[in-house]
Amino acid sequence: ETLPEYETNCRPDAVSYSICMNSLLVEGETTDEAVGNRQKQNRISRGEQAEELLNRLMDKYKATKDERFRPQPATFGTVIALHARRGRYQSSTDNSSNNNNKRHKRNVHNPSTVKARTNTRQNLNEMFIGARHAERVLDWMISLYHCEQQGYRTTQQIEKEKQQQHSKNNIGNDVKSSNYKPRLAFFVTVLDAWGKCANGHKEAANRAEQLLKKMEMLYEDGSNMDVRPNMQCFVIVIQALARSRQHGTAQRAEEILKRMEDLFLNSTNPREKLNDYGYNLVMDAWSRSREKGAAQNAERILARMNELYNAGNNERLKPNAISYTNVIRAWINSGEQGFADRTEKILLMMERSSMQDTIAFATVIDAFAKSGEDGAAERAENILRRMQEQHKAGVPRVQPNTICFNSVINAWSKSVDANSAERAEAILREMTTLYNETGDHNVKPNFITYSTCLQCYANNSDDDKKLKRAEALFAEMKHRYENGDVDCKPVDRTFNTLIAVVATSKETNKGNRAYDIFQQMKQMGIKPDVTTLNALLKACASEVGSDKEKGDALKIAISTYNELKEKGLKMGRLTYLYLLFVCKNLIRNNHERYNAMEDVFLKCSKDGQLDENFIQILKDSLPESIFRSLVEINKDGG
């Protein structure tokens, strides 16, 4: 570009610019800090660099009308692709980092976890910006094409091209060739860019749907016969709608599926044969929807698949394990009465079709764990045993794993059966034996296994020895971790649950016991949260030991509350409710107790955490005159 005018043989042409743009496409944004550095240093993205080159090329063409400078369709396609890839490399790196955090750094307060979440949000924003720029360049190309083609095509020619497209299933030809004619691949690239960021931006799914409609309009009115949407286009938009989780998106996804059926159900082109993918995505959309009747709608789509498959027209429409599992999840998420029974019936349908797999079994077990119905834990364990029998019989894709065992333990943790804790711990022992005998990591107990077993003891108030058993279980878990088993590292939930066991036990000296666990938690570098504080306050409030033990519990409750309050921990309604019980149960002197309860009331009111339950307990605990004066003070204070 900087050579003298007479050096015409060395002046860059459209091919030169295209090569430069392609080099940007190959290089990509591969470094972890690419997004952050660009934001800090005001650096432009690869797509913006390519678009700048395209603008320079367009300026040369407009100024000279020299065909050597006329951009090729692929040149626009490169710019669109670079914009569409914005944030992708960083996103994949962060996903890997997130997976690592999930395995080794499960504490939500871990700085690495928080950083990874922040990076993910930044990447989604980058991807959204990239998709927007990609569509803008595509719109620019469409505008150039329309301007160039205006007046060159007649209605008869448009109809002729449509007939050629339908009869020969090939690309129609314009009367005048164009370098600005958008290709189907460019639309697919932009659709895919919107789809990739749909789970972080509600607008992305809407933009993808609008672009699909634009493609249909361009094809139907004959503006561009090359952009007849193919099945991939419809699937991308359906997936974007499923990811967005907006109200009404499942219905919109199903409407697009119907348009797919109209276009491709009877197609003789092997490339346009409908398959299970679009149907599975729509069922997934319904499973994510919280709308009334979502589960029934998902099951209706499954029935439609079976209907089409049984008609014998298309083997690809046979429902698979994903199809059935999506419907199972839809029933679980619906929360409707009897949803667990419904999931088991669908599992039986899978078994009759030999479609069952580990994920389906695990999901149904989880359904019973969440149902809270009488006998749910027993039924969950029965499904696990059925699963084990099928695995021993050699049924493919069916093998009980840690998730399945943990779900059964979770079901027992919610059971009111007197022996629920023993049943849960028996599952843990079974897992340990299986792992020791086979070395199979798929059945290895982890921190969830132990924490959920501890929850069983916290929920079971009839066992006189439950605290000793829970402490032994915790000691076993800690021993495994200290001997190199990182999967058994105690987490915040573990300590919170153990403190809850102390609170609901019949032992004395609860305050000191709970505080010892609290100290162990901090020593392991785990940050206490409001659940930790609530459990400790509840343990202190339920102290039934000697006066000294009650005095210790009172000091521990107040000092721990103040410590965490100073560190900025946000208190909840339960926090103040348990503080109220601490004062009510542990302060013997009436005057001191009333003053302390008044102080808790004022703090609760200041934090905006007052509710009817708190007011009622306060009223029952104070003389009427003191209670009325407090209420009046609160009214006067606004």
Buried (B, 14 or more C-beta within 10 A) or exposed (E): EEEEEEEEEEBBBBEBBBEBBBEBBEEEBEEBEBBEEBEEEEEEBBBBBBBEBBEBBBEBBEEEEEEEBBBBBBBBBBBBBBBBBBBBBBBEBBEEBBEEBEEEBBBEEBEBBEEBBEBBEBBBBBBBBBBBBBBBBBBBBBEBBBEBBEEEBEEEBBEBBBEBBEEEEEBBEBEEEBBBBBBBBBBBBBBBBBBBBBBBBEBBBBBBBEBBEBBBEBBEEBBBBBBBBBBBBBBBBBBBBBBBBBEEBBBBBBBBBEBBBEBBBEBEEEEBBBBBBBBBBBBBBBBBBEBEEBBBBBBBBBEBBBEBBEEEEBEEBBBBBBBBBBBBBBBBBBEBEEBBBBBBEBBEBBBEBEBBBBBBBBBBBBBBBBBEBEEBBBBBBBBBEBBBEBBEEEBEBBBBBBBBBBBBBBBBBBBEBEBBBBBBBBBBEBBBEBBEEEEEEBBBBBBBBBBBBBBBBBBBEEBEEBBEBBBEBBEBBBEBBEEEBEBBBBBBBBBBBBBBBBBBBBBBBBBBBBBEBBEBBEEBEBBBBBBBBBBBBBBBBBBEBEEEBBBBBBBBBBEBBEEBBEEEBEBBBBBBBBBBBBBBBBBEEEEEBBBBBBEBBBBBBEBEBBEEEBBEBBEEBBEEEBBEEBBEEBEEEE
